[in-house]
């Protein structure tokens, strides 16, 4: 019995040791896994924030969420703070998830998840709340603006967090403005100014101020103002004929641009009224001649104005005679005829001629000049050579009587000597070229 009792005691002792070892391993494993896990979050003002706290191993220990003021929001599945915006999403031994709807800037801060072990373990998550900027407003626009005015447009938006960015656009093209940022509590007020020197080209131009901000994920906030600019008119006359001739129909149009519109316009001839209203018809801005004649020659003036000023333009009309010959055909020939080179030498080019044709004429003139220069040079060379040849063969040529005069005492003897020497004449022949 003693031996049996001893064996039983030994077995129980070993079993107890094994239980202690297993318990100690499980306890160490639970301690290492019993740490809450959370994440920081960013939410837009007015949105909903979901806050989750998880643990890997939990031995039936409760989880708790508390706000930056250390007020308990939920302890397990039990709601502790009376705030209708805070709701329970999921509660278990390994997870506690709650939601906060209609988030405001005051909800921003450090939230704590607690695991009630011995000791209590905590994890902290920071909630960032983005302040949504208000719709911008544009100030400083005067309607209407006058040409030459200096105006400053100011765009302002409030409530952004972080500070918003303002951008200016002239129609669709971006222009640079001067930005100013002021803090107001947790939010910012942003202004941007745009200075303009107004001219007539700004009339009807849309200036847009757009807000760029991280909280505006879909469509940006913007405001648009259209400038109305008043300016004095400018006038010009457009005529329907380049060369007016007798009997033709002519229309003069007075084109005036101003704001307000300069209407109506006034037509005069040579400083006075129009003389023949039967053939000269005024309709609005147009002056029409039904059939031109020589009496219509003169200076026609169109004048238009508004409260900012007046403007005028003049057109000098000269009526040409009707040509007696038929005008040249406007139908081009089927095959082009090459020009006569002799005719090109005497052609005088005026106006906007073909530069390629003009260059060709210059080339022909240079070629002809070169040929003439060569001919003159060769002629001069021939004259010089011929002169030197004649100078080298120059001599004295005597008659037969003169040839015998040197040795004869009288003329008769000289003649006889000359005849006697005639036999030797062939030896003294010289040729005159």
KEMARDO-369430 format. One record per residue (C-alpha): x, y, z. Coordinates in steps of 0.02 Angstrom, whole numbers, padded with zeros to 5 digits, always signed. Layout:
BEGIN
XYZ
...
***
This chain:
BEGIN
+00000+00000+00000
+00137+00118+00039
+00217+00086-00130
+00052+00106-00218
+00015+00266-00126
+00185+00330-00169
+00159+00299-00354
-00009+00386-00353
+00065+00537-00266
+00205+00545-00392
+00084+00539-00539
-00022+00679-00466
+00134+00782-00437
+00189+00763-00619
+00013+00804-00680
+00010+00962-00575
+00176+01017-00643
+00114+00992-00821
-00043+01092-00786
+00059+01234-00715
+00175+01235-00866
+00028+01237-00987
-00060+01372-00890
+00095+01479-00886
+00116+01463-01077
-00066+01507-01108
-00055+01656-00992
+00101+01721-01080
+00018+01698-01248
-00138+01793-01191
-00038+01935-01118
+00061+01959-01280
-00099+01963-01388
-00206+02071-01274
-00160+02241-01347
-00296+02346-01432
-00265+02397-01613
-00335+02562-01686
-00304+02678-01835
-00303+02867-01860
-00440+02935-01972
-00486+03090-02073
-00666+03141-02098
-00749+03289-02182
-00854+03405-02078
-01033+03343-02085
-00979+03166-02128
-00979+03003-02028
-00830+02928-01938
-00817+02740-01903
-00698+02698-01759
-00641+02517-01736
-00541+02439-01593
-00480+02257-01609
-00381+02131-01503
-00306+01967-01562
-00337+01870-01400
-00461+01914-01266
-00508+01813-01112
-00681+01891-01099
-00612+02062-01055
-00717+02214-01100
-00668+02350-01228
-00708+02535-01207
-00706+02692-01319
-00684+02866-01244
-00678+03039-01325
-00540+03174-01313
-00624+03238-01154
-00601+03063-01079
-00789+03036-01078
-00838+02854-01104
-00936+02830-01264
-00963+02641-01258
-00914+02509-01131
-00933+02346-01225
-01106+02355-01301
-01168+02477-01169
-01186+02659-01221
-01119+02777-01088
-01136+02952-01166
-01304+03021-01218
-01264+03085-01393
-01383+03036-01531
-01244+03052-01659
-01147+02907-01581
-01205+02731-01625
-01143+02553-01597
-01092+02463-01756
-01017+02300-01688
-00971+02234-01515
-00884+02069-01472
-00743+02007-01362
-00617+02046-01501
-00691+02204-01580
-00784+02363-01534
-00840+02477-01677
-00941+02635-01657
-00994+02775-01777
-01007+02964-01754
-01120+03050-01882
-01131+03233-01930
-00953+03262-01872
-00907+03440-01820
-00739+03524-01793
-00762+03502-01604
-00757+03313-01628
-00575+03323-01683
-00447+03254-01562
-00371+03098-01483
-00489+02951-01450
-00441+02807-01333
-00482+02622-01340
-00457+02531-01172
-00440+02345-01137
-00478+02310-00954
-00345+02184-00908
-00227+02193-00761
-00152+02316-00795
-00268+02410-00917
-00200+02423-01093
-00245+02568-01208
-00223+02626-01388
-00252+02801-01458
-00320+02857-01627
-00323+03037-01689
-00476+03099-01784
-00441+03243-01907
-00593+03344-01960
-00582+03441-02125
-00672+03608-02127
-00770+03630-02289
-00745+03804-02365
-00899+03908-02400
-00948+03963-02575
-00837+04109-02625
-00901+04286-02653
-00830+04416-02774
-00831+04599-02721
-00768+04759-02800
-00856+04746-02967
-00940+04905-03029
-01074+04889-03162
-01046+04959-03285
-00860+04994-03284
-00788+05128-03397
-00644+05100-03517
-00483+05153-03432
-00544+05121-03254
-00436+05032-03125
-00536+04908-03022
-00492+04772-02896
-00591+04611-02885
-00586+04522-02716
-00636+04340-02690
-00665+04276-02513
-00707+04106-02436
-00726+04058-02252
-00729+03901-02145
-00591+03802-02230
-00475+03687-02132
-00338+03680-02184
-00332+03845-02278
-00409+03836-02452
-00328+03892-02614
-00412+04021-02727
-00382+04028-02915
-00437+04161-03042
-00489+04130-03222
-00519+04255-03363
-00644+04156-03465
-00550+03989-03473
-00373+04057-03450
-00299+04061-03274
-00232+04227-03210
-00133+04259-03052
-00205+04347-02900
-00136+04402-02730
-00181+04282-02589
-00210+04324-02405
-00246+04197-02264
-00316+04237-02092
-00350+04112-01951
-00519+04115-01863
-00522+03986-01724
-00494+03815-01801
-00540+03875-01977
-00465+03999-02101
-00530+04145-02203
-00444+04160-02372
-00447+04312-02488
-00376+04336-02662
-00368+04502-02754
-00356+04534-02942
-00314+04708-03009
-00380+04757-03181
-00351+04901-03301
-00515+04895-03394
-00523+04915-03583
-00652+04876-03716
-00584+04699-03736
-00647+04660-03559
-00827+04691-03607
-00923+04528-03586
-00774+04437-03508
-00814+04315-03367
-00700+04319-03214
-00714+04161-03109
-00646+04126-02934
-00627+03940-02894
-00593+03860-02724
-00475+03711-02715
-00480+03609-02555
-00453+03429-02501
-00630+03421-02432
-00704+03463-02603
-00686+03296-02688
-00821+03315-02820
-00859+03489-02885
-00759+03641-02827
-00845+03793-02756
-00839+03943-02875
-00912+04113-02912
-00919+04206-03079
-00944+04388-03125
-00961+04455-03303
-00888+04627-03338
-00989+04758-03428
-00879+04895-03500
-00943+05056-03577
-00832+05139-03708
-00841+05269-03847
-00876+05205-04023
-00755+05174-04166
-00817+05191-04346
-00760+05128-04516
-00842+05126-04689
-00851+04968-04794
-00888+04989-04980
-00956+04859-05101
-00857+04914-05257
-00670+04933-05278
-00685+05035-05440
-00857+05118-05449
-00918+05159-05626
-01064+05255-05695
-01229+05164-05686
-01171+05039-05555
-01252+04998-05386
-01146+05049-05235
-01174+05015-05050
-01078+05101-04909
-01094+05024-04736
-01050+05121-04579
-00982+04992-04456
-00978+05064-04280
-00934+04974-04119
-00966+05049-03949
-01056+05020-03785
-01193+05080-03772
-01225+05048-03955
-01202+05209-04058
-01369+05209-04148
-01420+05290-04264
-01278+05350-04378
-01272+05510-04481
-01218+05523-04666
-01157+05684-04747
-01076+05733-04913
-00939+05864-04922
-00991+05931-04752
-01175+05951-04797
-01333+05850-04818
-01353+05716-04950
-01409+05802-05111
-01510+05670-05203
-01615+05565-05086
-01702+05481-05233
-01544+05388-05284
-01458+05394-05114
-01555+05285-04993
-01511+05281-04806
-01569+05126-04713
-01499+05110-04538
-01310+05107-04555
-01309+05087-04746
-01301+05217-04884
-01352+05147-05054
-01328+05223-05228
-01451+05145-05350
-01361+05212-05506
-01197+05305-05497
-01156+05458-05602
-01022+05593-05603
-01122+05706-05488
-01098+05580-05348
-00912+05619-05336
-00863+05686-05165
-00816+05645-04986
-00946+05550-04886
-00938+05552-04697
-01017+05434-04570
-01030+05489-04389
-01089+05392-04236
-01084+05427-04049
-01144+05385-03875
-01133+05473-03707
-00946+05435-03698
-00897+05516-03863
-00916+05519-04052
-00818+05445-04196
-00821+05468-04385
-00749+05396-04545
-00738+05463-04723
-00746+05386-04896
-00693+05479-05054
-00802+05427-05201
-00741+05448-05380
-00854+05379-05516
-00758+05314-05668
-00818+05312-05847
-00887+05152-05917
-00747+05068-06020
-00777+05071-06210
-00683+04908-06242
-00735+04740-06182
-00650+04689-06022
-00526+04544-06031
-00596+04371-06012
-00596+04306-05835
-00583+04125-05898
-00401+04066-05888
-00325+03988-06046
-00312+03801-06056
-00123+03809-06092
-00008+03944-06030
+00083+04045-06167
+00267+04078-06130
+00311+04263-06127
+00413+04346-06265
+00593+04376-06201
+00603+04538-06298
+00446+04598-06216
+00512+04556-06042
+00660+04671-06068
+00543+04820-06079
+00418+04768-05943
+00399+04880-05790
+00341+04783-05637
+00230+04875-05514
+00124+04830-05365
+00133+04657-05291
+00205+04564-05443
+00265+04388-05441
+00437+04391-05356
+00486+04233-05449
+00452+04316-05619
+00549+04470-05567
+00699+04364-05521
+00693+04279-05692
+00698+04448-05782
+00850+04498-05679
+00938+04336-05730
+00905+04372-05917
+00975+04548-05903
+01132+04484-05818
+01159+04354-05955
+01141+04482-06095
+01259+04601-06008
+01389+04465-05991
+01380+04422-06177
+01401+04605-06225
+01551+04622-06111
+01636+04470-06189
+01607+04537-06367
+01680+04708-06321
+01831+04625-06241
+01867+04515-06394
+01850+04665-06511
+01975+04766-06410
+02098+04621-06413
+02086+04607-06603
+02116+04794-06625
+02270+04788-06514
+02344+04639-06607
+02312+04718-06779
+02392+04881-06725
+02550+04794-06665
+02562+04697-06829
+02548+04853-06938
+02677+04944-06833
+02800+04799-06851
+02788+04793-07047
+02793+04979-07082
+02928+05033-07223
+02975+05154-07369
+02904+05119-07542
+02988+05202-07695
+02939+05224-07878
+03046+05158-08019
+03114+05333-08056
+03162+05358-07876
+03254+05194-07872
+03381+05252-08005
+03398+05431-07952
+03535+05399-07825
+03669+05358-07956
+03608+05459-08110
+03669+05634-08149
+03505+05681-08235
+03326+05622-08254
+03351+05528-08417
+03492+05429-08342
+03386+05393-08191
+03250+05320-08301
+03374+05211-08392
+03448+05151-08227
+03277+05114-08163
+03236+05006-08313
+03401+04919-08294
+03366+04880-08118
+03193+04816-08158
+03265+04643-08171
+03308+04649-07989
+03137+04712-07937
+03071+04541-07900
+03202+04523-07765
+03143+04682-07678
+02958+04657-07686
+02859+04709-07533
+02675+04684-07508
+02562+04805-07433
+02423+04732-07338
***
